[in-house]
Amino acid sequence: MSINTTTLLLLLTTAALLLGQTQIHAQTRIDPRHPSVAYLQEWGYMVGSGLKCKPTWGEEFGRSIIPLGDVNGDAIADFLIERMRCDSAFGDNGLTQGNELLLYYGVKGALPATNSGQRIGPQEIGSESSLLASGDWNNDTYIDFALREHIFGDTSYGNNKGYTIQQLVIYWGNSLRQYSVQDTTRLSGGAGAWGAINQGYTIDANQDNIDDLLIWSGEGAGLTDGKIISLPHMYIYQGNNHSKWGQDASSHLAQWTWWNPPPMNQLVSKVLDYDCDGVIDIGIINQTFRSRASVLYGRSNQLPDTNNVESIYMVNSESRFTIFQDVTGDNVPEIITIGGDFEKQRIRIFAGKPGQRLLEQYGDGRDSADRANARFPLRPWAQIMLPNALHDGWFGSEHVLFDLGDINTDGTSEIVAHADPYIIIYTTGRTLDSLIDILYATTNGPWDTMVRVGDVDGSGVPSYAVTFAGRVHFLKAPPKDEIPTYGGRLRSLPHPVGFRCEAALGVEQYQAPEPHSPSQQIEFTQQQTIPVPPTTVTGAQQ
């Protein structure tokens, strides 16, 4: 298709903006959309299951959407849907709702029936549960689930002051693919109950080819016999070959703990080999107005050394939100940040390269112009101007980034953000610009449930899902030849063209809802949080 002179000028102007050669204000009204912008295509949706709700209450079907991969072995991806129970109320004021997790097995050529969901979690309706991770922790080929559970009004372990206490419960998989509270294990953090369990994911921390479970407990406190106990903040429970935790003489305690990790409010819930050395690393981020990101580097065939950690401060890159994501196709993570004031909102990319660690990759966050010693890649390597910085008719970004993987099947992950009322997607690789290549329009929230759920209909094409307007919407990418590929001039890669870190793992992993997700912000007005005791233990236990 030919491109007229006006369109070509627009593309070249935007490419120049990306390279930082021209200062442009929103008043210039450059259309932030590529002239051939494509749209995510909705192919189906799911709605609630018809609970008899109380007046003014809805069941909030799809409060979070959780990809699982193939749980039942039929080569079709499966998923969990969280919904709020609207048919019962708890607490002194009767305003507290329970929730539940519903497991749906993917269906060839369709979506599963809403009433086919299998409830995973405690039997009590007056409860709250969240999936922390899924994996095969006893190496029997069946997928297990790790749940955070909270029973309303729980008085266990001397809880006579109304603290919110939680349990970490493993639901063991079996050949029937039915999950039961009768086949579970409660893992201990060192006290009778946990004060808070924030996130978790599956990792092979010691490279023995058996899944391990990584858990982050934000409060570092628990409850035993009515007394508050100081606890570590991070745990690794090592998987066992054909042995369930807490059974067959297997311990229900962690084999590795970290008492004082850097400040954080989010685990990077994906497998990282940050420096391409063949060893899995752990990423942690403090998503705040001025973020901080850290990497704990792994050790070959051993659990991590907690002294081998690097941290960077994101103030100079004006970051409000940070993710680690591969957008250059080498299987080495980039640092992607989003932030800035209304007219200067930017997505900044700090390119990764083999052997490069966090501090070297980021620098001070703003030294692209310093070419001393011919350093490459530059820091940041590239920048994208968000829509409202190009055109004052667009609303601002909510300062959130999604990792939806490779949408246009070119071997690199796309950069995905939000500009009300759209999910906006930029294609990546050796060319990057500030023109939106793919769009999806949303209405009211919670649009930040956006996830890649995988091939849930057995079509061979992955799907994406997002909740808004009372439905869970399932989407697919447009055909590859409809997605714009022009992206300004070619940019030099921080490694030879075609290089890919083969040591790193590129498989899709379950990602727990991030802290900005509504499912992480439930408040129980009749409960109080366990006070965090003074830290009395220093260093790390290994």
C-alpha positions in Angstrom: 0.0 0.0 0.0 1.4 3.4 -1.0 1.9 6.1 1.7 1.1 9.7 0.7 3.4 12.6 1.4 1.5 13.8 4.4 1.5 10.4 6.1 5.2 9.9 5.4 5.9 13.3 6.9 3.9 12.4 10.0 5.8 9.1 10.4 9.2 10.8 10.0 8.3 13.5 12.5 7.2 11.1 15.1 10.3 9.0 14.6 12.4 12.1 15.2 10.5 12.7 18.4 11.4 9.2 19.6 15.1 9.9 19.0 14.9 13.1 21.1 15.9 15.4 18.3 12.9 17.8 18.5 10.8 19.2 21.4 7.1 19.1 20.6 4.2 20.2 22.8 0.7 18.7 22.8 -0.7 21.8 21.1 0.8 20.7 17.8 -1.9 18.0 17.7 -0.1 15.2 16.1 -2.4 12.2 15.9 -0.8 9.5 18.1 -2.4 6.7 16.1 -0.6 5.0 13.2 -2.6 5.8 10.0 -3.2 2.1 9.6 -3.8 1.4 13.3 -5.3 -2.1 14.0 -7.7 -3.2 16.7 -7.8 -6.1 19.0 -10.8 -8.2 18.0 -13.3 -9.5 20.5 -14.5 -13.0 19.8 -16.5 -13.9 22.9 -17.4 -12.9 26.4 -18.5 -14.5 29.7 -21.0 -13.0 32.2 -21.9 -13.9 35.8 -23.6 -17.1 36.8 -26.9 -15.6 38.0 -26.5 -15.5 41.7 -29.4 -13.9 43.5 -27.8 -10.7 44.5 -28.7 -8.4 47.3 -30.2 -5.0 46.2 -27.5 -2.7 44.7 -24.9 -5.5 44.8 -23.4 -7.3 41.8 -21.3 -10.4 41.8 -18.3 -8.8 40.0 -17.7 -11.8 37.9 -14.2 -11.3 36.5 -12.7 -9.2 39.4 -9.5 -10.8 38.3 -8.6 -13.2 35.4 -5.8 -15.6 36.0 -4.1 -17.6 33.3 -3.0 -21.1 34.2 -1.6 -22.8 31.1 -2.8 -26.3 30.4 -4.0 -27.8 33.7 -6.0 -30.9 32.5 -3.6 -32.0 29.7 -5.8 -31.5 26.7 -3.5 -29.0 25.0 -5.9 -26.1 25.5 -5.2 -23.4 28.0 -7.2 -23.1 31.2 -7.9 -20.1 33.5 -9.4 -18.9 36.8 -12.1 -16.3 37.2 -12.5 -14.4 40.5 -15.9 -13.3 41.5 -17.4 -11.5 44.5 -20.3 -13.3 46.2 -23.3 -11.0 46.1 -25.7 -13.4 47.8 -24.5 -13.1 51.4 -23.0 -10.5 53.7 -20.7 -10.6 56.7 -19.3 -8.3 59.3 -21.0 -6.1 62.0 -22.4 -3.8 59.3 -23.3 -6.5 56.8 -21.2 -4.9 54.1 -18.4 -7.4 53.7 -18.6 -9.8 50.7 -16.9 -13.1 50.2 -15.2 -14.0 47.0 -14.4 -17.3 45.2 -12.1 -18.6 42.5 -13.7 -20.6 39.7 -11.6 -22.9 37.5 -12.5 -23.1 33.9 -11.1 -25.7 31.5 -10.6 -24.4 27.9 -13.0 -25.6 25.3 -12.2 -26.3 21.6 -13.7 -23.6 19.4 -15.7 -21.9 22.2 -15.7 -20.5 25.7 -16.7 -22.7 28.7 -20.2 -22.4 30.1 -20.2 -20.0 33.1 -21.8 -22.7 35.3 -19.0 -25.2 34.6 -16.6 -23.4 36.9 -15.1 -25.5 39.6 -14.7 -23.6 42.9 -11.2 -23.8 44.2 -10.7 -22.8 47.9 -12.2 -23.0 51.3 -15.8 -24.3 51.7 -17.0 -21.4 53.7 -18.9 -18.7 51.7 -17.6 -16.2 54.3 -14.1 -16.3 53.0 -11.6 -14.6 50.7 -9.1 -16.5 48.6 -6.5 -15.6 45.9 -4.3 -17.7 43.7 -0.6 -17.1 44.5 0.9 -19.6 42.1 0.4 -22.8 40.2 3.1 -25.5 39.6 4.0 -29.1 40.0 5.7 -29.0 43.4 5.7 -32.8 44.0 6.7 -33.6 40.4 3.8 -36.0 39.7 2.9 -34.3 36.4 -0.3 -32.8 37.9 -0.7 -29.1 38.4 -1.0 -27.9 42.0 -2.4 -24.5 43.3 -1.1 -22.3 46.1 -3.9 -20.2 47.6 -3.9 -17.4 50.1 -7.0 -17.9 52.3 -8.8 -15.7 54.9 -11.9 -16.9 56.8 -14.0 -14.0 58.1 -14.0 -13.8 61.9 -11.2 -16.4 62.2 -10.3 -16.8 65.9 -7.6 -19.5 65.3 -4.2 -19.2 67.1 -5.6 -17.0 69.9 -6.9 -14.3 67.5 -9.2 -12.6 70.0 -8.5 -9.0 68.8 -10.1 -9.3 65.3 -6.8 -9.4 63.3 -7.0 -10.3 59.7 -5.1 -13.6 59.6 -4.3 -15.7 56.5 -3.2 -19.2 55.6 -1.0 -20.5 52.7 -2.8 -23.6 51.4 -1.6 -26.0 48.7 -4.3 -27.8 46.7 -2.7 -30.9 45.2 -3.5 -31.9 41.7 -4.6 -35.4 40.7 -5.5 -37.5 37.7 -9.2 -36.5 38.0 -8.3 -32.8 37.8 -10.6 -32.2 40.8 -9.3 -30.1 43.7 -10.5 -30.7 47.2 -9.9 -29.3 50.7 -9.4 -32.9 51.7 -6.1 -33.0 49.8 -4.3 -29.9 50.9 -1.3 -28.8 52.9 -0.9 -25.7 55.0 2.5 -24.2 54.7 4.0 -22.5 57.6 5.9 -19.2 57.6 7.1 -19.7 61.2 3.9 -18.8 63.1 0.5 -20.3 63.5 -1.1 -17.8 61.0 0.3 -15.3 58.6 -0.4 -11.6 58.9 -0.3 -11.1 55.1 0.8 -13.1 52.1 1.2 -10.7 49.2 2.4 -12.7 46.1 4.0 -15.8 44.9 5.1 -17.7 41.8 6.7 -20.9 40.7 10.5 -21.0 40.2 13.1 -23.7 39.9 15.4 -21.9 42.3 18.1 -24.6 42.7 17.9 -26.0 39.1 16.9 -29.5 40.1 14.1 -29.6 37.4 11.5 -29.7 40.2 9.2 -26.7 40.7 9.8 -24.6 43.9 7.4 -22.0 45.4 8.5 -18.4 46.0 6.4 -16.4 48.5 6.5 -12.8 49.5 4.9 -11.8 52.8 4.7 -8.0 53.0 4.1 -7.5 56.7 6.7 -9.8 58.0 4.5 -10.8 60.9 2.3 -13.6 62.1 0.2 -14.8 65.0 0.8 -17.7 67.5 -1.2 -18.1 70.7 -2.5 -14.6 70.5 1.0 -13.1 70.2 2.5 -11.3 67.2 5.6 -13.0 65.8 8.2 -11.4 63.6 8.6 -13.3 60.3 10.8 -13.2 57.2 9.5 -11.3 54.2 10.4 -13.8 51.5 10.4 -17.6 51.4 11.3 -20.5 49.0 9.7 -23.9 49.5 11.6 -26.5 47.6 9.6 -29.0 45.7 10.1 -32.7 46.3 10.1 -35.6 43.9 6.7 -37.5 44.4 6.4 -36.1 47.9 3.8 -33.6 49.1 4.8 -30.9 51.6 3.7 -31.7 55.1 3.3 -35.4 54.2 5.6 -38.4 53.8 8.0 -36.8 56.3 8.3 -33.7 54.1 8.5 -30.4 55.9 5.9 -27.7 55.7 8.5 -25.1 56.5 10.5 -23.1 53.9 14.1 -24.1 53.1 15.2 -20.5 52.4 14.1 -17.2 53.9 15.0 -13.5 53.4 14.3 -11.3 56.4 15.2 -7.9 54.9 14.8 -7.6 51.2 14.8 -4.1 49.6 11.6 -2.0 49.9 9.0 -3.6 47.6 5.3 -3.9 46.8 5.5 -6.2 43.9 7.3 -9.4 42.9 8.2 -9.7 39.2 6.0 -12.7 38.7 7.8 -14.2 35.8 11.0 -16.3 35.4 14.0 -14.0 34.8 17.5 -14.8 33.8 18.5 -11.2 34.0 22.1 -11.4 33.0 21.9 -14.4 30.7 24.1 -16.6 32.7 21.8 -19.6 32.7 20.7 -19.1 36.4 17.3 -17.9 37.4 17.1 -14.5 39.1 14.4 -12.8 41.2 13.0 -9.3 40.3 11.3 -7.1 42.9 9.9 -3.6 42.4 8.6 -0.9 44.7 5.9 0.7 42.5 5.5 4.2 43.9 5.6 7.8 42.7 9.4 7.3 42.5 10.0 3.6 42.0 12.8 1.4 43.0 13.7 -1.8 41.3 15.9 -4.7 42.4 17.3 -8.0 41.2 18.4 -10.8 43.4 20.8 -12.9 41.3 20.7 -16.6 41.5 23.5 -19.2 42.0 24.1 -22.3 39.9 22.4 -25.3 41.5 22.0 -23.5 44.8 19.4 -21.3 46.5 20.1 -17.5 46.1 22.7 -15.6 48.2 20.7 -12.7 49.6 23.8 -10.5 49.6 24.0 -10.7 45.8 21.4 -8.0 45.1 21.4 -4.8 43.1 18.9 -1.9 43.3 18.2 1.2 41.2 16.2 4.3 42.0 13.8 5.5 39.3 13.5 9.2 40.1 15.6 10.4 37.2 13.5 8.5 34.7 10.3 9.9 36.3 9.0 6.4 36.6 5.5 5.8 38.1 5.5 2.2 37.1 8.2 -0.3 36.0 8.3 -3.7 34.5 11.0 -6.1 33.2 10.1 -7.2 29.6 12.0 -8.3 26.5 11.2 -6.0 23.6 14.3 -6.5 21.5 13.8 -10.3 21.0 17.0 -11.5 22.6 15.4 -13.1 25.7 17.2 -10.6 28.0 14.8 -8.3 29.9 14.6 -4.6 29.3 13.7 -2.1 32.0 10.4 -0.4 30.8 9.2 2.6 32.7 6.2 5.0 32.4 5.8 8.4 33.9 6.2 12.2 33.5 3.8 15.1 33.9 0.8 15.5 31.6 2.6 17.0 28.6 5.8 15.1 29.1 4.5 11.6 29.7 7.0 9.0 28.3 7.6 5.3 28.2 11.3 4.8 28.5 13.2 1.6 27.5 16.6 0.7 29.0 17.9 -2.1 26.8 19.4 -5.3 28.2 22.3 -7.2 26.8 24.0 -10.5 27.7 26.1 -10.2 30.9 24.8 -6.8 31.8 23.4 -6.3 35.3 20.9 -3.9 36.6 23.1 -0.9 37.6 25.0 -0.9 34.3 21.8 -1.2 32.3 20.0 1.8 34.0 22.9 4.1 34.9 21.3 7.2 36.5 18.3 7.0 34.2 18.9 10.0 32.0 22.4 9.9 30.5 21.6 9.1 26.8 23.5 12.2 25.7 26.7 11.1 27.5 28.5 9.0 24.8 31.8 9.0 26.8 33.8 5.9 26.1 31.5 5.1 23.2 29.1 3.4 25.6 26.2 1.4 24.1 23.4 0.9 24.5 22.4 4.4 25.5 20.4 4.9 28.7 17.5 5.1 28.0 17.9 3.3 24.7 14.5 4.6 23.4 11.6 6.7 24.4 7.9 6.8 23.4 5.8 9.9 23.8 2.4 9.0 25.2 -0.8 10.2 23.3 -1.5 13.3 25.5 2.0 14.5 24.9 1.4 14.6 21.2 -2.2 15.7 21.2 -4.1 17.7 23.9 -7.4 16.0 22.9 -6.2 12.8 24.5 -6.6 11.9 28.2 -3.6 11.1 30.3 -2.2 7.7 31.0 -3.0 5.8 34.2 0.7 5.0 34.5 0.4 1.3 34.2 2.1 -1.2 31.8 1.0 -4.7 30.8 3.2 -7.5 29.6 1.0 -9.3 27.0 3.9 -10.9 25.3 4.4 -11.1 21.5 1.1 -10.0 19.9 2.2 -9.7 16.2 4.3 -12.9 16.2 7.6 -11.2 15.2 9.6 -12.6 18.2 9.4 -9.5 20.4 7.0 -8.5 23.2 4.8 -5.5 22.6 4.7 -2.4 24.9 1.1 -2.1 26.3 -0.2 0.9 28.3 -3.5 2.7 28.9 -4.8 6.1 27.7 -8.4 6.5 28.7 -10.5 5.0 27.3 -8.1 2.7 25.3 -5.6 0.0 25.9 -2.8 1.2 23.6 -0.1 -1.1 22.1 3.2 -0.3 20.4 5.0 -2.9 18.3 8.6 -3.3 19.1 11.9 -4.8 17.8 14.6 -2.9 15.9 12.2 0.0 15.2 10.2 1.9 17.7 8.2 5.1 17.4 5.4 7.0 19.3 2.6 5.9 17.0 0.0 3.5 18.5 -0.1 0.4 16.3 -3.0 -1.5 18.0 -5.9 -0.2 20.0 -8.7 -1.6 22.1 -11.5 0.6 23.5 -12.7 0.0 27.1 -15.4 1.8 29.1 -15.7 1.6 32.9 -13.3 -0.5 35.0 -11.7 -2.7 36.0 -9.9 -2.6 32.6 -6.6 -3.2 34.5 -7.4 -6.9 34.7 -5.9 -7.1 31.1 -4.0 -10.4 30.8 -2.8 -12.9 28.2 -4.7 -16.1 28.9 -3.2 -18.2 26.2 -4.9 -20.6 23.7 -8.2 -21.1 25.6 -10.2 -22.2 22.5 -7.7 -24.6 20.9 -7.3 -22.5 17.8 -3.5 -22.3 18.0 -3.8 -18.5 18.5 -3.5 -17.0 22.0 -6.3 -14.9 23.5 -6.3 -11.9 25.8 -8.9 -11.1 28.4 -10.1 -8.0 30.2 -13.0 -7.2 32.5 -15.2 -4.1 32.1 -18.9 -3.3 31.8 -19.9 -6.4 33.7 -18.3 -8.9 31.3 -15.1 -10.8 30.8 -14.1 -10.0 27.2 -12.0 -12.4 25.2 -9.8 -10.9 22.4 -7.4 -11.9 19.7 -4.8 -10.0 17.8 -5.7 -8.9 14.3 -4.1 -10.7 11.4 -0.3 -10.0 11.3 -0.5 -8.3 7.9 -3.0 -5.8 9.3 -0.7 -4.7 12.1 1.5 -1.7 11.2 5.2 -2.6 11.0 6.7 0.8 10.1 8.4 2.2 13.1 10.9 4.9 12.1 14.5 4.3 11.3 16.3 1.1 12.3 17.8 1.2 15.8 21.0 -0.6 16.7 20.5 -3.5 19.0 22.8 -4.1 22.0 23.9 -7.4 20.6 24.4 -9.0 17.1 21.2 -9.1 15.0 19.5 -12.5 15.6 21.1 -13.1 18.9 18.9 -14.8 21.5 19.9 -15.8 25.1 19.3 -19.5 24.9 20.0 -20.0 28.6 17.0 -18.0 29.7 13.6 -19.4 30.0 11.0 -18.0 27.6 7.9 -20.1 28.7 4.8 -18.3 29.7 4.3 -18.3 33.5 1.2 -17.6 35.6 1.3 -14.0 36.8 -0.6 -13.1 39.9 -2.7 -9.9 39.8 -0.4 -6.9 40.3 -0.9 -4.5 43.2 -3.0 -2.1 41.0 -5.5 -4.8 40.4 -8.8 -4.4 42.3 -8.4 -8.0 43.7 -5.4 -6.8 45.7 -7.2 -3.9 47.3 -10.1 -5.5 49.1 -10.7 -4.0 52.5 -12.5 -5.8 55.3 -13.9 -3.1 57.5 -14.5 -5.4 60.5 -11.0 -6.7 60.5 -7.8 -5.0 61.5 -4.3 -5.7 60.2 -1.8 -7.3 62.5 0.6 -4.6 63.7 4.1 -5.0 62.3 6.5 -5.8 65.1 10.0 -4.2 65.3 12.5 -6.2 63.3 14.7 -8.1 65.6 16.5 -10.3 63.2 19.0 -9.0 60.7 20.6 -10.5 57.7 19.3 -13.6 55.9 18.7 -17.2 56.8 19.7 -19.7 54.2 
